[in-house]
Amino acid sequence: MKRSKPEIVSEILEICRDGANKTRIVYQANLNFRTVNPYLAVLIKNHLIEASLGEYMTTEKGANLLGDLNQVNDKLSSNFSSASLSVHDQPK
C-alpha cells in the first residue's frame, strides 16, 4: 500500500531527531534519492528540519509537528481497531 505524504514526513522527522545524513534518511524511510529531495526541501523551508554540513536535524517546530501527527495516528488507530468493519460497511 502506498504511504501518504504525512506518513513519509513523520518518518523523516523521526529519523532526523538525533541527526541523520541523506543516505540514512533514504534507507530508513525506504525512499530513493530523487524522492527524498523534495521532502527535505519542504521540511527545511518550513523550519521543521535544519541542514548543516550534510546532516539533517529535526527542529523544535518539527518535533511538535511529529508529536501532533503521532497523536492523530494513535487516535485513528484506536478508533479503527475498536470498530469492526465488514465488507458491507465500507463506502462504495
RARAGI-V390188 format. One record per residue. N is the residue number from 0. RES is the residue in one small letter. PSI is psi in whole degrees, -180 to 180 (999 if undefined). OMEGA is omega in whole degrees, -180 to 180 (999 if undefined). D_CENTER is the distance of its C-alpha to the mean C-alpha in whole Angstrom. Layout:
n = <N | N>
res = <RES | RES>
psi = <PSI | PSI>
omega = <OMEGA | OMEGA>
d_center = <D_CENTER | D_CENTER>
This chain:
n = <0 | 1 | 2 | 3 | 4 | 5 | 6 | 7 | 8 | 9 | 10 | 11 | 12 | 13 | 14 | 15 | 16 | 17 | 18 | 19 | 20 | 21 | 22 | 23 | 24 | 25 | 26 | 27 | 28 | 29 | 30 | 31 | 32 | 33 | 34 | 35 | 36 | 37 | 38 | 39 | 40 | 41 | 42 | 43 | 44 | 45 | 46 | 47 | 48 | 49 | 50 | 51 | 52 | 53 | 54 | 55 | 56 | 57 | 58 | 59 | 60 | 61 | 62 | 63 | 64 | 65 | 66 | 67 | 68 | 69 | 70 | 71 | 72 | 73 | 74 | 75 | 76 | 77 | 78 | 79 | 80 | 81 | 82 | 83 | 84 | 85 | 86 | 87 | 88 | 89 | 90 | 91>
res = <m | k | r | s | k | p | e | i | v | s | e | i | l | e | i | c | r | d | g | a | n | k | t | r | i | v | y | q | a | n | l | n | f | r | t | v | n | p | y | l | a | v | l | i | k | n | h | l | i | e | a | s | l | g | e | y | m | t | t | e | k | g | a | n | l | l | g | d | l | n | q | v | n | d | k | l | s | s | n | f | s | s | a | s | l | s | v | h | d | q | p | k>
psi = <138 | 138 | 150 | 162 | -44 | -35 | -42 | -44 | -44 | -44 | -44 | -44 | -40 | -45 | -37 | 0 | -44 | 12 | 137 | 145 | 172 | -38 | -44 | -43 | -47 | -50 | -43 | -31 | -1 | 51 | -180 | 170 | -33 | -37 | -37 | -31 | -48 | -36 | -47 | -41 | -45 | -42 | -38 | -46 | -35 | 12 | 33 | -25 | 159 | 147 | 131 | 120 | 43 | 6 | 137 | 136 | 133 | 132 | 175 | -42 | -41 | -40 | -38 | -43 | -43 | -42 | -43 | -44 | -40 | -39 | -44 | -46 | -42 | -44 | -46 | -42 | -44 | -35 | -40 | -33 | -28 | -18 | 127 | 111 | 127 | 171 | -33 | -20 | -16 | 142 | 152 | 999>
omega = <-180 | 179 | 177 | 178 | 177 | 178 | 179 | 178 | 179 | 179 | 180 | 179 | 179 | -179 | -176 | -178 | -179 | -179 | -180 | 173 | -174 | -180 | 179 | 179 | -179 | -176 | -178 | 180 | -180 | 178 | 170 | -174 | 179 | -178 | -174 | -175 | 178 | 178 | 180 | -180 | -180 | 180 | 177 | -179 | -178 | 176 | 178 | 171 | 175 | 177 | 178 | 178 | 177 | 179 | -180 | -177 | 176 | 178 | 176 | 178 | 178 | 178 | 177 | 178 | 179 | 177 | 178 | 179 | 179 | 178 | 179 | 179 | 178 | -180 | 179 | -180 | -179 | 179 | -179 | 180 | 180 | 179 | 179 | 180 | 174 | -180 | -178 | -179 | -175 | 180 | -180 | 999>
d_center = <16 | 13 | 10 | 9 | 7 | 5 | 4 | 4 | 3 | 2 | 3 | 5 | 6 | 7 | 9 | 10 | 12 | 15 | 15 | 14 | 16 | 15 | 16 | 14 | 11 | 12 | 14 | 11 | 9 | 12 | 12 | 15 | 16 | 17 | 14 | 12 | 14 | 13 | 10 | 11 | 14 | 12 | 10 | 14 | 16 | 14 | 15 | 11 | 12 | 15 | 17 | 20 | 22 | 20 | 17 | 14 | 14 | 11 | 14 | 15 | 14 | 10 | 11 | 13 | 10 | 7 | 11 | 11 | 8 | 9 | 13 | 12 | 11 | 14 | 16 | 16 | 16 | 19 | 21 | 20 | 21 | 24 | 25 | 27 | 27 | 29 | 30 | 32 | 30 | 27 | 27 | 29>
